[in-house]
Amino acid sequence: PGILTFLADTLLVLSFQTPLKKTNALIAQMGITFVNAYVPSALCCPSRASILTGKYPHNHHVVNNTLEGNCSSKLWQKIQEPYTFPALLKAMCGYQTFFAGKYLNEYGAEDAGGVGHVPPGWSFWYALEKNSKYYNYTLSVNGKARRHGENYSVDYLTDVLANMSLDFLEYKSNFEPFFMMIATPAPHSPWTPAPQYTKSFQNVSAPRNSNFNIHGKNKHWLIRQAKTPMTNTSIQFLDDAYRKRWQTLLSVDDLIEKLVKKLEVNGELDNTYIFYTSDNGFHTGQFSLPIDKRQLYEFDIKVPLLVRGPGIKPNQTSKMLVANIDLGPTILDIAGYDLNKTQMDGMSLLPLLRGEKNVTWRSDFLVEYQGEGYNGSDPTCPGLGPGVTHCFPDCVCEDSYNNTYACVRTLSASWDLQYCEFDDREVFVEVYNLTADPHQINNIAKTIDQEILEKMNYRLMMLQSCSGATCRTPGVFDPGYRFDPRLMFSNHGLRARRFSAQFL
């Protein structure tokens, strides 16, 4: 089969259904929507590395968006890139492969080979230098730099990606199966919509859920320091951003419609799997954090995942717990590759897509993030001291060096739970029962049953050191789970140090 993957940039679940009407009609309504799809790290580069490798961050070692954090570094290129799923698709499965759009945030950096570096596994390569833009950017066209300006008709990146993708479908070989990944800049900042969409959604504002613009009490210090209520300036800023994000998605909707129609005209649509997802979520005012991601909450780690294709019945919804580490194994499985030959941590979704009965599935997965922060104080927030970053003018900071955490996100017949530990002086713990508290307002770490805490702590340690098949062992609330209290660390300080060493 043909395989086509659309990857959005920082798209939260709540915000995709209205602007992406064609996408919903052409993918979701013609296939399956996974309503519990997550990323193991709510930041672009670690998340994209997880998609490409099928691995958790502690196994691919991309921890942030910098070269120092292994984002598109020489080390990444040497150790991980040769074993990504596109590399296997091309070398082992005979696929012609096409990439267009944002790859990894530091792709094209001079210290990592510049735009002349074309990762193994790609027959056709049209990659954006560094981070998302809409105008005034450079593309690597099969290793050659091509500069674009600010003329909408020839330079607007979403449309350029659409045209390149249509050309590929027009001129590709009909003697080999194809794989395409189209990674649009939208709806990432700078949120530049196409001219025809600048007046859209004028009355739209960010959702006012119960966790909007409230103090995040009983949470990690970084959340507690956010100013509540937010200033009118901050609220206006995040509402404007939310509106512009929607406007940028209208061009993505057009792109998807064009490609689906092209596949239909070519007679290939019925034999093509189409995926639509995002690298992470996004928050706009939850717990008085203006705009960003990087946090452990649902609004940052939960993403849309829509799939249509051969053998997938229309208008389906799945509540199974899936993660972006599953995309690589799924696509290789579709192509007929033996997954036992990989080192991937994820699971193939193909049995779920086909509606197979009695599928053994996970009940939990790992979320992990290593915080970033500068050694010096942020000039906008000197009172907070060193170690903070991404600070707003009213001194609300979105990240810090000790915003370093790991979580077990559990979803089973009996529990909808998140357990998180921070690697900081407090060894702070956050626990949420999402059945009773879907917006994660009440941290129940001090009131939940101690035995559950111990089991979750032990499960977290297991997942943080897992690799391949050991990442797919039974979770705490699976019938097959076995817990030996003697294996628990008696000294929590040891536990915290182990967490830090494991992550680094």
C-alpha positions in Angstrom: 0.0 0.0 0.0 0.9 3.6 -0.3 1.4 5.5 2.9 0.9 9.3 3.5 1.6 11.0 6.8 0.7 14.6 7.7 2.4 16.0 10.7 1.2 19.2 12.2 3.4 21.4 14.5 2.0 22.0 18.0 -1.6 21.2 17.4 -3.8 20.5 20.4 -6.7 18.1 20.2 -9.4 20.8 21.0 -8.3 23.1 18.2 -8.3 21.0 15.0 -11.9 20.0 14.4 -13.3 23.4 13.4 -10.7 24.7 11.0 -9.9 21.3 9.5 -13.3 20.5 8.2 -12.1 18.9 4.9 -9.5 16.9 6.8 -12.2 15.5 9.1 -14.4 14.6 6.2 -11.6 13.0 4.2 -9.7 11.2 6.9 -11.6 11.0 10.2 -15.0 10.2 8.7 -13.5 7.8 6.3 -11.5 6.0 8.9 -10.7 5.9 12.6 -10.1 8.6 15.2 -7.9 7.7 18.2 -9.2 9.8 21.1 -6.4 8.8 23.5 -3.3 9.6 21.4 -0.3 11.0 23.2 3.4 12.0 22.8 6.1 10.9 25.2 7.6 14.4 25.3 5.7 17.6 24.6 8.4 19.4 22.6 9.1 19.4 18.9 12.5 17.8 18.5 12.2 15.0 21.1 8.7 14.2 19.8 9.7 14.1 16.1 12.7 11.9 17.0 10.2 9.5 18.8 8.1 9.4 15.6 11.1 8.6 13.4 12.7 6.1 15.7 9.7 4.5 17.4 11.6 5.1 20.7 11.2 6.9 23.9 13.4 10.0 24.5 15.6 8.0 26.9 16.5 5.7 24.1 17.0 8.1 21.2 18.6 10.7 23.5 17.1 13.8 22.0 16.1 15.9 25.0 15.4 19.3 23.7 15.4 21.6 20.6 19.1 22.4 20.6 22.2 20.8 19.1 23.5 20.3 22.6 20.3 18.4 23.3 21.0 16.1 20.4 18.5 17.7 18.0 19.8 16.8 14.5 23.3 16.6 15.9 26.2 14.7 14.4 25.6 12.0 17.1 21.9 11.7 16.2 22.9 11.4 12.5 25.4 8.7 13.3 23.5 6.6 15.9 19.8 7.0 15.2 19.1 8.2 11.7 20.3 5.0 9.9 17.6 3.1 11.9 14.6 5.3 11.5 11.5 3.8 10.0 11.9 5.7 6.6 15.5 4.2 6.3 14.1 0.7 6.8 11.2 1.4 4.4 13.5 2.4 1.6 16.3 -0.1 2.2 14.4 -3.2 3.2 10.9 -2.7 1.9 11.5 -1.2 -1.5 9.6 2.0 -0.9 10.2 5.3 -2.7 10.1 7.9 0.1 9.3 11.6 0.0 9.8 14.2 2.8 8.6 17.8 2.7 8.5 20.4 5.5 9.9 20.7 9.0 12.2 17.8 10.0 14.0 18.6 13.3 14.5 22.1 14.8 18.2 22.2 14.3 18.3 20.5 10.9 20.6 22.5 8.5 22.7 23.9 11.3 26.3 24.5 10.2 27.8 22.4 13.0 25.6 19.5 11.9 26.5 19.4 8.2 24.2 22.2 7.0 21.4 21.6 4.4 23.7 19.4 2.4 23.0 16.6 4.9 20.2 14.4 3.5 19.3 11.7 6.1 19.3 8.1 5.0 16.0 6.7 3.9 14.7 9.6 1.7 14.5 9.3 -2.1 13.1 12.9 -2.4 14.1 15.5 0.3 12.6 19.0 0.7 13.4 19.9 4.2 13.1 23.3 6.0 16.2 24.7 7.5 15.6 24.8 11.3 12.3 25.8 12.8 8.8 26.6 11.4 8.4 29.6 9.1 5.9 30.6 6.4 8.0 33.1 4.4 11.8 33.9 4.1 13.1 30.5 4.7 15.6 28.0 3.1 14.8 24.5 1.9 17.2 21.7 1.4 16.2 20.3 -2.0 17.9 17.0 -2.1 20.9 18.6 -0.3 20.9 21.9 -2.3 19.9 25.1 -0.7 16.9 26.9 -2.2 16.0 30.3 -0.7 12.4 31.5 -0.6 11.2 35.1 0.0 7.8 36.6 0.9 5.8 36.5 -2.3 2.6 34.6 -1.4 2.1 33.1 -4.8 5.4 31.3 -4.8 6.8 31.3 -1.3 4.0 30.6 1.3 5.5 27.4 2.7 2.2 25.4 3.3 1.4 25.9 -0.4 4.9 25.1 -1.5 4.7 21.8 0.3 1.4 21.1 -1.4 2.8 21.8 -4.9 5.9 19.7 -4.2 3.8 16.8 -2.9 1.4 17.0 -6.0 4.5 16.9 -8.3 5.8 13.8 -6.5 2.4 12.0 -6.9 2.3 13.0 -10.6 5.9 11.9 -11.5 6.8 9.1 -9.0 7.5 5.6 -10.2 4.4 3.3 -10.5 6.6 0.2 -10.0 7.4 0.9 -6.3 5.2 1.6 -3.4 5.4 5.1 -1.9 5.7 6.7 1.5 5.2 10.5 2.0 5.7 12.6 5.1 4.5 16.2 4.9 5.3 18.2 8.0 3.6 21.6 7.7 4.7 24.6 9.7 1.1 25.2 10.9 -0.1 26.0 13.4 3.3 26.8 15.0 4.4 30.5 15.5 4.8 33.0 13.8 1.2 32.0 12.9 1.2 33.7 9.5 -2.0 32.9 7.7 -2.4 33.0 3.9 -3.8 36.4 2.8 -7.2 35.0 1.9 -7.7 33.7 5.5 -6.6 36.7 7.6 -10.2 37.6 8.3 -11.4 34.1 9.3 -12.5 33.2 12.8 -12.8 36.9 14.0 -15.0 35.9 16.9 -12.9 32.9 18.0 -11.0 33.0 21.3 -9.1 30.4 23.3 -11.3 27.9 25.1 -12.3 28.9 28.7 -12.2 25.5 30.3 -12.3 25.1 34.1 -8.4 25.2 34.2 -8.2 28.5 32.2 -6.7 31.4 34.1 -6.7 29.8 37.5 -3.9 29.4 40.0 -2.1 26.0 39.7 -2.0 25.2 43.4 -0.5 22.0 44.6 1.6 21.8 41.5 5.3 22.1 40.6 6.8 25.5 41.5 7.0 26.6 37.8 3.2 26.3 37.6 2.7 27.9 41.0 4.7 31.0 40.0 2.3 31.9 37.2 0.4 35.2 37.8 -3.3 34.8 38.4 -5.4 36.3 37.1 -3.5 36.9 33.9 -3.2 40.5 32.7 -5.6 41.7 30.0 -2.6 42.0 27.7 -1.7 38.4 28.1 -5.2 37.2 27.5 -5.5 39.4 24.4 -2.2 38.0 23.2 -3.2 34.3 23.6 -6.6 34.9 22.1 -5.0 36.5 19.0 -2.5 33.6 18.8 -5.3 31.0 19.0 -7.2 32.8 16.2 -4.1 33.0 14.0 -3.3 29.4 14.6 -6.7 28.4 13.3 -6.2 30.7 10.3 -2.9 28.9 9.4 -4.7 25.6 9.5 -7.0 26.5 6.7 -4.2 26.2 4.2 -3.3 22.8 5.7 -6.9 21.8 5.1 -6.5 22.8 1.5 -3.3 20.9 1.1 -4.8 17.7 2.4 -7.9 18.1 0.2 -5.6 18.5 -2.9 -3.5 15.4 -2.1 -6.5 13.2 -1.3 -8.1 14.3 -4.6 -4.9 13.6 -6.5 -4.7 10.1 -5.1 -8.3 9.5 -6.1 -7.7 10.8 -9.7 -4.6 8.5 -9.8 -6.7 5.5 -8.7 -4.5 5.1 -5.6 -6.7 6.3 -2.8 -8.2 2.9 -1.9 -4.8 1.4 -1.5 -3.3 4.2 0.5 -3.1 4.6 4.3 -3.3 8.3 5.4 -2.3 9.4 8.9 -2.8 12.9 10.4 -1.3 13.8 13.7 0.9 16.4 15.6 4.2 16.5 17.4 2.7 17.9 20.6 -0.1 19.8 22.0 -0.2 23.4 23.2 -1.6 25.5 26.0 -3.3 28.9 25.9 -4.0 30.2 29.4 -4.4 26.9 31.3 -3.2 27.4 34.9 -2.4 31.0 33.8 0.4 29.9 31.5 0.0 32.1 28.4 1.3 30.0 25.4 3.7 27.2 25.0 4.0 23.4 25.6 6.6 21.4 27.6 4.3 20.6 30.5 3.0 17.2 31.7 -0.7 18.0 31.4 -3.2 16.7 28.8 -3.3 19.9 26.8 0.4 19.5 26.0 0.8 15.7 25.6 -2.4 14.8 23.9 -2.6 15.0 20.1 -5.1 14.2 17.3 -4.5 11.0 15.4 -6.7 10.2 12.4 -6.2 7.3 10.1 -7.9 6.0 6.9 -6.8 3.2 4.6 -7.4 -0.3 3.3 -9.4 -2.5 5.7 -10.3 0.5 8.0 -14.0 1.0 8.4 -15.4 4.5 8.3 -16.5 6.7 11.2 -14.8 4.7 13.9 -13.5 5.9 17.3 -10.9 4.0 19.3 -10.3 4.6 23.0 -7.1 2.6 23.1 -4.0 4.3 24.6 -1.7 5.0 21.7 1.5 7.1 21.4 3.6 8.5 18.6 6.2 5.8 19.2 3.6 3.5 17.6 3.7 5.3 14.2 7.0 3.8 13.0 6.1 0.2 13.9 2.7 0.6 12.3 4.1 1.9 9.0 6.7 -0.8 8.9 4.0 -3.4 9.7 1.9 -2.1 6.8 4.9 -2.4 4.6 5.4 -6.1 5.7 8.6 -5.6 7.7 9.3 -7.9 10.6 9.1 -5.7 13.7 11.2 -8.2 15.7 14.2 -6.9 13.7 13.8 -3.4 15.1 14.7 -1.9 18.5 11.5 0.2 18.6 9.6 0.7 21.9 6.2 1.3 20.3 3.5 -1.1 19.1 1.9 -1.6 15.7 -1.5 -0.1 15.4 -2.4 -2.3 12.4 -4.5 -4.8 14.5 -6.5 -1.9 15.9 -6.9 -0.3 12.4 -8.2 -3.6 11.1 -10.7 -4.0 13.9 -9.2 -7.3 15.1 -10.8 -8.7 18.3 -9.0 -9.7 21.5 -5.9 -7.6 20.8 -3.6 -7.4 23.8 -2.8 -3.7 24.3 -1.0 -1.4 26.7 -2.6 0.3 29.6 0.1 2.8 30.3 3.1 4.6 28.7 5.9 6.9 29.7 6.1 10.7 29.5 9.5 12.3 30.1 11.0 15.7 29.7 14.3 17.4 30.6 13.8 21.1 31.5 15.8 23.8 29.9 17.1 26.9 31.7 19.9 29.5 31.5 22.7 29.7 34.0 22.0 33.4 34.5 18.8 35.2 35.5 16.3 36.1 32.8 16.4 39.9 32.5 12.6 40.1 32.5 12.4 38.1 35.7 15.5 38.7 37.9 13.5 37.9 41.0 13.1 34.2 40.0 16.9 33.7 40.0 18.9 31.6 37.5 17.6 28.6 35.6 14.4 29.9 34.0 13.6 30.5 30.3 10.8 31.4 27.9 9.6 34.1 30.2 6.8 36.6 29.3 6.9 40.3 30.1 4.7 39.9 33.2 7.3 37.4 34.5 5.6 34.1 33.8 8.2 31.6 32.8 7.3 28.5 30.7 10.4 26.4 31.4 13.3 25.9 33.8 16.2 23.5 34.2 14.4 21.6 37.0 11.1 21.4 35.0 12.5 17.8 34.6 9.9 15.1 35.1 8.7 11.7 34.2 5.2 10.3 34.3 3.2 7.2 33.9 0.0 7.9 32.0 -2.4 5.0 32.8 -5.7 4.2 31.0 -7.4 1.0 31.9 -10.9 -0.3 32.6 -10.6 0.8 36.2 -8.3 3.8 36.2 -7.7 6.9 34.2 -4.6 8.2 36.1 -1.4 10.2 35.7 1.5 9.8 38.1 4.5 12.2 37.8 7.8 12.8 39.6 10.1 15.8 39.3 13.8 15.7 39.5 14.2 18.6 41.8 15.0 19.3 45.4 11.4 18.6 46.4 11.2 15.4 44.4 7.7 16.8 43.8 5.0 14.4 42.9 1.8 15.1 41.0 -1.1 12.6 40.6 -4.4 13.1 38.8 -7.5 11.1 38.6 -8.8 12.1 35.2 -12.1 10.3 35.6 -13.1 12.7 38.4 -10.9 15.6 37.3 -10.4 15.7 33.5 -8.7 19.2 33.6 -6.2 18.1 36.2 -6.9 20.8 38.7 -6.6 18.7 41.9 -3.3 17.0 42.7 -4.2 13.9 44.8 -0.6 12.8 45.5 -1.1 13.3 49.3 -4.5 11.6 49.5 -4.3 8.6 47.1 -3.8 5.1 48.5 -0.1 4.6 49.4 0.0 1.2 47.7 -1.0 2.8 44.4 1.8 5.4 44.8 4.4 2.7 45.5 3.3 0.6 42.5 3.3 3.7 40.2 6.7 4.7 41.5 8.1 1.2 40.7 6.4 1.2 37.3 7.9 4.6 36.5 11.4 3.2 37.3 10.8 0.2 35.0 9.6 2.4 32.1 12.4 4.8 32.5 14.9 2.1 31.9 12.9 0.1 29.4 14.0 -0.7 25.8 12.1 -2.4 23.0 9.9 -5.2 24.3 10.4 -4.3 28.0 8.5 -1.0 27.2 5.4 -3.1 26.4 5.2 -5.1 29.6 1.9 -5.1 31.6 1.1 -1.9 33.5 0.0 -1.5 37.1 -3.6 -2.1 36.4 -3.2 -5.0 34.0 -4.1 -8.5 35.3 -0.6 -9.7 34.4 1.2 -7.1 36.5 3.5 -8.4 39.2 4.7 -6.1 42.0 7.4 -7.0 44.5 7.7 -4.3 47.2 11.2 -5.6 48.0 12.4 -4.1 44.7 11.4 -0.6 45.8 14.1 1.9 46.6 14.1 2.6 50.3 15.9 5.9 49.8 14.0 8.3 47.7 17.1 10.4 47.2 18.7 7.5 45.4 15.6 7.3 43.3 15.9 11.0 42.3 19.6 10.7 41.4 18.9 7.6 39.4 16.2 9.5 37.5 18.6 12.3 36.6 21.4 9.9 35.5 18.9 7.8 33.5 17.7 10.9 31.6 21.1 12.3 30.8 
